[in-house]
């Protein structure tokens, strides 16, 4: 990469890392460092998880099926109890895209014609209003009394959130909700969900961070054992880079990265900022009495199908552009459509390589100090599964790369699940994808099972005993029951058949999520004509005739409106 190709504003450390070969995954969780092990008894808390959405069980835009989250799957095979939060309502929080599409399919059929889109959008808005009312004004608005849970994971949490937020902080950050006709999304949804995780039974507990809770669980033991927690799994850091693909913007962190409000402007952390935050995480972890600690690396977020590669790779791991999965590749216009470039994606991955080198060194330091810590290289797992980056492109594969061996239950499926955006075959089944849910970021249930299997393998290596339901020890390799997970996985077995024909609805939902507080244009109520056109930075017009909010999207090239779709009206106007 020449100096002219380096994206403006990229930190020098990231540029230097990108000039070297990509990081090679670590396949030995011990890093080749032996630790003397002398344990006694069985800790009372056999499994505790501390993380973000990937351990909480987030899927298709919502936290809902927490009974098949990664820690829940591991606990099922471990034969141990697991205390975890439960989320009700219409599909969980903040917006379950699978439930939304099934609602549309139920009312409008499995295939939407262009002229049916407006009525389908009315259905979508009705569902979103139902979700918003449940969590902002209904039963979900009041969190239950929460003690010390074992799954201490919150979707959207980055390192700073985990270090600093408490039940009190989350409650104070929840503003009085507004019944917004345009932005029908649950406000402060991350904080609302977190209040189902953080302890809140008294003033002292309302001041506890996730690490404080884990420390309390670790201290709950007597002289029969040396720790209160047998295995602590930590998976944090992905949200210090994820927004580069969910927002399609690369904004490097500034010196105020520790400020809960200021950091929201950033989509990726400078490596030195990540290192500082992760050092604080490590210090907290060392104060927790856990027999075994498993640290997970940050996956390369640019593989997630929410950012769809456009163009020809020519043997590179990267496409020239990454845009939304609903953007037609034949009509993609870099001057109009949201995107990041391949050069930006490469820099994001180089930064993540530096993050993961920091995490790896933390495990190495702990093992040298006699602590039984392990590394689970989740970045390497996703790299080996990456369909469009490596599986389909032999020339892009690094020397170390080998395809990931799927469990037999999944390998026997037709089609075999992969990392492409999920699509249906029109006959009740799946045409492609299967490892990512409908938000294009989070795994399906069976894919969560793959991560659970990797954690189990590390735990077995650490000497953890897995037990059958009758209490007997399971000898030999411990395999996740993927048949059980497949029965739970409606996306892999019977996905909504309207996925392809309603990608425009996903685009509309994305615009609603992105566009808030923009200036509106006026509409002549008598003729329906737009008498003043100005498009916000998201390309969305807010039309408010007779107090009724509608949205339209304007696509521009050289200042000329090419397309204007009234997403909640009857008319679709195209000007070529």
TIVEX-309452 format. One record per residue (C-alpha): residue in three letters; x, y, z. Coordinates in steps of 0.25 Angstrom, whole numbers, padded with zeros to 4 digits, always signed. Layout:
<rs>
alaXYZ...
</rs>
This chain:
<rs>
unk+0000+0000+0000unk+0006+0013-0004unk+0005+0026+0004unk-0006+0031-0005unk-0014+0019-0002unk-0014+0020+0013unk-0027+0026+0018unk-0026+0040+0024unk-0025+0040+0039unk-0020+0026+0041unk-0011+0025+0053unk+0004+0022+0050unk+0004+0010+0059unk-0008+0004+0050unk-0001+0008+0037unk+0012+0001+0042unk+0004-0012+0046unk-0003-0012+0033unk+0011-0012+0026unk+0014-0025+0032unk+0007-0039+0029unk-0006-0041+0036unk-0006-0047+0050unk-0005-0062+0050unk-0016-0068+0060unk-0011-0075+0072unk-0016-0089+0073unk-0010-0093+0086unk-0019-0087+0097unk-0007-0088+0107unk+0003-0081+0098unk+0013-0092+0101unk+0014-0087+0115unk+0012-0097+0126unk+0006-0094+0139unk+0007-0103+0151unk-0008-0107+0155unk-0012-0110+0169unk-0027-0109+0172unk-0036-0114+0182unk-0051-0116+0183unk-0061-0111+0174unk-0064-0096+0173unk-0079-0092+0176unk-0080-0084+0163unk-0075-0093+0152unk-0077-0084+0140unk-0077-0068+0140unk-0077-0060+0127unk-0073-0046+0125unk-0075-0039+0112unk-0084-0032+0102unk-0094-0037+0092unk-0086-0049+0087unk-0087-0055+0101unk-0101-0049+0105unk-0108-0056+0093unk-0112-0045+0084unk-0117-0049+0070unk-0125-0042+0059unk-0125-0029+0065unk-0130-0033+0079unk-0126-0039+0092unk-0137-0050+0094unk-0132-0065+0093unk-0123-0064+0105unk-0126-0079+0109unk-0117-0082+0097unk-0106-0072+0098unk-0092-0077+0098unk-0091-0078+0113unk-0104-0085+0114unk-0100-0095+0104unk-0087-0098+0111unk-0094-0099+0125unk-0104-0109+0119unk-0092-0118+0114unk-0085-0115+0128unk-0097-0120+0136unk-0097-0107+0144unk-0107-0097+0147unk-0106-0083+0141unk-0113-0071+0145unk-0116-0062+0133unk-0125-0050+0130unk-0138-0053+0122unk-0144-0043+0113unk-0159-0044+0109unk-0168-0035+0101unk-0170-0036+0085unk-0157-0042+0082unk-0148-0036+0092unk-0140-0023+0092unk-0138-0014+0084unk-0144-0019+0070unk-0144-0034+0066unk-0143-0034+0051unk-0147-0049+0050unk-0160-0047+0058unk-0162-0034+0049unk-0161-0042+0036unk-0169-0053+0041unk-0180-0043+0045unk-0179-0037+0031unk-0179-0051+0024unk-0191-0055+0032unk-0199-0043+0028unk-0194-0041+0014unk-0189-0054+0009unk-0175-0059+0006unk-0172-0050-0006unk-0174-0035-0006unk-0177-0028-0019unk-0173-0014-0021unk-0187-0009-0019unk-0189-0016-0006unk-0177-0010+0001unk-0185+0002+0006unk-0195-0007+0014unk-0183-0016+0018unk-0177-0003+0024unk-0189+0000+0032unk-0189-0014+0038unk-0174-0012+0041unk-0177+0001+0048unk-0188-0005+0056unk-0179-0015+0061unk-0168-0005+0064unk-0178+0003+0072unk-0183-0010+0080unk-0168-0012+0084unk-0166+0002+0087unk-0178+0003+0096unk-0174-0010+0103unk-0160-0006+0107unk-0163+0009+0110unk-0177+0009+0116unk-0181-0005+0118unk-0177-0017+0126unk-0162-0016+0121unk-0160-0002+0126unk-0158-0007+0140unk-0146-0016+0142unk-0148-0028+0152unk-0140-0029+0164unk-0126-0035+0160unk-0116-0042+0169unk-0103-0047+0165unk-0104-0054+0151unk-0094-0063+0145unk-0096-0057+0131unk-0090-0043+0133unk-0091-0039+0118unk-0098-0026+0112unk-0100-0024+0097unk-0093-0011+0092unk-0083-0011+0104unk-0069-0007+0100unk-0057-0007+0110unk-0060+0006+0117unk-0075+0002+0119unk-0071-0011+0126unk-0061-0003+0134unk-0070+0008+0139unk-0085+0006+0137unk-0093+0002+0149unk-0108+0000+0151unk-0109+0014+0156unk-0101+0020+0144unk-0110+0012+0134unk-0123+0017+0141unk-0118+0031+0141unk-0115+0031+0126unk-0129+0027+0123unk-0137+0039+0118unk-0152+0041+0119unk-0157+0033+0106unk-0164+0040+0095unk-0174+0034+0086unk-0167+0037+0073unk-0175+0035+0061unk-0162+0035+0052unk-0151+0029+0061unk-0159+0017+0066unk-0148+0010+0074unk-0147+0008+0088unk-0139+0019+0094unk-0126+0016+0103unk-0129+0001+0099unk-0115-0003+0104unk-0116+0003+0118unk-0130-0003+0119unk-0125-0017+0115unk-0113-0015+0125unk-0123-0013+0137unk-0127-0027+0135unk-0113-0031+0137unk-0107-0022+0148unk-0110-0025+0163unk-0120-0015+0168unk-0126-0020+0181unk-0119-0009+0190unk-0111+0004+0189unk-0098-0003+0190unk-0101-0013+0179unk-0106-0002+0170unk-0092+0004+0170unk-0085-0009+0165unk-0079-0011+0152unk-0079-0024+0145unk-0065-0027+0150unk-0069-0024+0164unk-0080-0034+0163unk-0070-0045+0157unk-0061-0042+0169unk-0073-0044+0179unk-0076-0057+0172unk-0061-0061+0173unk-0060-0058+0188unk-0072-0067+0191unk-0064-0079+0195unk-0060-0086+0208unk-0047-0093+0211unk-0051-0106+0203unk-0047-0099+0190unk-0038-0087+0186unk-0047-0080+0178unk-0062-0076+0176unk-0062-0077+0161unk-0057-0089+0154unk-0057-0084+0140unk-0058-0069+0136unk-0060-0066+0121unk-0057-0052+0117unk-0061-0047+0103unk-0059-0032+0102unk-0054-0022+0092unk-0062-0024+0079unk-0070-0012+0081unk-0057-0004+0081unk-0057-0006+0066unk-0071-0012+0062unk-0077+0002+0058unk-0067+0003+0047unk-0076-0007+0039unk-0090-0004+0046unk-0088+0011+0044unk-0079+0010+0031unk-0070+0020+0037unk-0056+0020+0042unk-0054+0030+0053unk-0042+0028+0062unk-0043+0030+0077unk-0039+0043+0083unk-0032+0047+0096unk-0046+0047+0103unk-0048+0032+0100unk-0051+0029+0115unk-0063+0039+0115unk-0076+0031+0114unk-0083+0042+0105unk-0071+0047+0097unk-0067+0033+0093unk-0080+0031+0086unk-0074+0039+0074unk-0063+0028+0071unk-0065+0016+0063unk-0051+0010+0066unk-0041+0011+0077unk-0026+0015+0074unk-0018+0003+0079unk-0011+0011+0090unk-0025+0015+0095unk-0029+0000+0094unk-0017-0004+0102unk-0019+0006+0113unk-0034+0001+0115unk-0030-0014+0114unk-0019-0012+0124unk-0030-0007+0134unk-0038-0019+0130unk-0027-0029+0133unk-0024-0022+0147unk-0039-0024+0150unk-0038-0039+0146unk-0026-0042+0154unk-0034-0038+0166unk-0045-0048+0164unk-0043-0062+0170unk-0045-0071+0158unk-0038-0084+0156unk-0038-0083+0141unk-0039-0070+0132unk-0042-0071+0117unk-0039-0058+0109unk-0045-0057+0095unk-0039-0049+0084unk-0046-0038+0076unk-0051-0044+0062unk-0049-0037+0049unk-0062-0029+0049unk-0060-0026+0034unk-0064-0041+0031unk-0078-0039+0037unk-0088-0039+0025unk-0094-0026+0030unk-0083-0019+0022unk-0084-0025+0008unk-0072-0026-0001unk-0074-0019-0015unk-0065-0020-0027unk-0054-0030-0031unk-0043-0034-0020unk-0032-0039-0030unk-0026-0048-0020unk-0027-0038-0008unk-0034-0041+0005unk-0042-0028+0003unk-0052-0023-0007unk-0051-0009-0012unk-0063-0005-0005unk-0072-0009+0007unk-0087-0005+0007unk-0100-0010+0012unk-0105-0024+0008unk-0118-0018+0002unk-0110-0009-0008unk-0111-0015-0022unk-0096-0017-0026unk-0100-0013-0040unk-0105+0000-0036unk-0095+0003-0025unk-0089+0018-0026unk-0078+0022-0017unk-0082+0036-0018unk-0096+0033-0013unk-0097+0020-0005unk-0091+0018+0010unk-0078+0011+0010unk-0064+0009+0015unk-0053+0006+0005unk-0044-0007+0005unk-0033+0001+0009unk-0041+0006+0022unk-0045-0009+0024unk-0030-0013+0024unk-0027-0002+0034unk-0038-0007+0043unk-0033-0021+0043unk-0019-0016+0045unk-0024-0009+0058unk-0031-0022+0062unk-0018-0029+0060unk-0012-0020+0070unk-0023-0021+0080unk-0022-0037+0079unk-0007-0036+0081unk-0010-0028+0094unk-0020-0039+0099unk-0010-0050+0095unk+0001-0043+0103unk-0008-0041+0115unk-0011-0056+0115unk+0004-0059+0114unk+0008-0050+0125unk-0003-0056+0134unk+0002-0070+0131unk+0017-0066+0134unk+0011-0061+0148unk+0005-0075+0150unk-0009-0072+0147unk-0017-0082+0139unk-0021-0073+0128unk-0024-0077+0114unk-0026-0071+0100unk-0037-0074+0091unk-0034-0068+0077unk-0048-0065+0072unk-0042-0056+0062unk-0035-0068+0056unk-0048-0076+0056unk-0056-0066+0048unk-0044-0064+0038unk-0045-0079+0036unk-0060-0078+0033unk-0060-0066+0024unk-0067-0070+0012unk-0065-0058+0003unk-0051-0054+0008unk-0044-0067+0008unk-0053-0079+0005unk-0056-0075-0009unk-0043-0068-0012unk-0031-0077-0012unk-0022-0066-0016unk-0026-0058-0004unk-0023-0069+0006unk-0011-0067+0016unk-0001-0078+0017unk-0006-0082+0031unk-0021-0083+0026unk-0029-0096+0027unk-0044-0097+0026unk-0051-0098+0039unk-0057-0112+0041unk-0071-0111+0044unk-0078-0121+0054unk-0084-0133+0046unk-0098-0128+0049unk-0096-0115+0042unk-0087-0120+0031unk-0098-0130+0027unk-0108-0119+0024unk-0111-0115+0010unk-0107-0104+0008unk-0095-0104+0018unk-0096-0092+0027unk-0086-0081+0023unk-0083-0066+0027unk-0091-0060+0015unk-0104-0052+0018unk-0115-0061+0021unk-0125-0063+0009unk-0137-0072+0007unk-0140-0082-0004unk-0154-0078-0006unk-0159-0092-0002unk-0158-0092+0013unk-0143-0094+0014unk-0130-0086+0014unk-0122-0083+0001unk-0109-0077+0007unk-0103-0072+0020unk-0107-0079+0033unk-0095-0074+0042unk-0100-0060+0044unk-0114-0056+0048unk-0122-0045+0041unk-0115-0033+0047unk-0102-0038+0039unk-0094-0036+0051unk-0098-0047+0062unk-0097-0062+0061unk-0109-0071+0059unk-0112-0081+0070unk-0103-0092+0063unk-0092-0082+0061unk-0093-0079+0076unk-0091-0094+0078unk-0078-0094+0070unk-0073-0083+0080unk-0078-0091+0091unk-0071-0103+0086unk-0057-0096+0085unk-0059-0091+0100unk-0062-0105+0104unk-0050-0110+0098unk-0041-0100+0105unk-0048-0104+0118unk-0046-0119+0116unk-0031-0116+0114unk-0031-0108+0127unk-0036-0120+0134unk-0051-0116+0137unk-0060-0128+0139unk-0073-0128+0130unk-0084-0136+0136unk-0096-0143+0130unk-0110-0140+0136unk-0109-0151+0146unk-0096-0145+0151unk-0086-0155+0145unk-0073-0150+0139unk-0073-0149+0124unk-0060-0156+0120unk-0053-0152+0107unk-0056-0141+0097unk-0069-0133+0101unk-0077-0130+0089unk-0088-0119+0088unk-0102-0125+0085unk-0103-0118+0071unk-0116-0126+0068unk-0122-0119+0081unk-0117-0105+0076unk-0122-0108+0062unk-0136-0110+0067unk-0135-0097+0074unk-0130-0090+0061unk-0142-0085+0053unk-0133-0077+0044unk-0125-0089+0039unk-0137-0098+0038unk-0148-0090+0034unk-0144-0075+0031unk-0154-0065+0027unk-0157-0067+0013unk-0158-0052+0010unk-0144-0048+0014unk-0139-0045-0001unk-0152-0037-0004unk-0152-0029+0008unk-0137-0025+0009unk-0143-0011+0005unk-0150-0012+0019unk-0137-0015+0026unk-0132-0003+0018unk-0143+0006+0023unk-0141+0001+0038unk-0126+0004+0036unk-0130+0019+0032unk-0139+0020+0044unk-0128+0015+0053unk-0118+0025+0047unk-0126+0037+0045unk-0130+0045+0057unk-0132+0060+0059unk-0130+0064+0045unk-0136+0076+0039unk-0149+0074+0031unk-0154+0079+0018unk-0168+0085+0016unk-0179+0079+0008unk-0190+0086+0001unk-0202+0079+0007unk-0212+0083-0004unk-0204+0077-0016unk-0194+0068-0008unk-0183+0075-0016unk-0169+0077-0009unk-0167+0092-0009unk-0153+0092-0003unk-0143+0080-0004unk-0132+0078+0005unk-0126+0065+0008unk-0120+0061+0022unk-0107+0055+0023unk-0113+0041+0023unk-0121+0044+0010unk-0134+0044+0017unk-0145+0054+0015unk-0155+0056+0027unk-0169+0059+0021unk-0179+0064+0032unk-0192+0068+0025unk-0204+0069+0035unk-0195+0064+0047unk-0193+0051+0040unk-0178+0047+0039unk-0173+0040+0027unk-0160+0037+0021unk-0154+0037+0008unk-0141+0034+0002unk-0134+0043-0008unk-0122+0038-0016unk-0114+0049-0023unk-0103+0049-0033unk-0097+0062-0037unk-0108+0069-0030unk-0120+0063-0038unk-0130+0054-0030unk-0130+0041-0037unk-0140+0033-0028unk-0150+0037-0017unk-0158+0026-0010unk-0169+0030-0001unk-0167+0018+0009unk-0181+0020+0015unk-0189+0026+0004unk-0194+0019-0008unk-0186+0026-0019unk-0172+0022-0023unk-0166+0033-0032unk-0154+0030-0040unk-0146+0040-0049unk-0135+0035-0058
</rs>
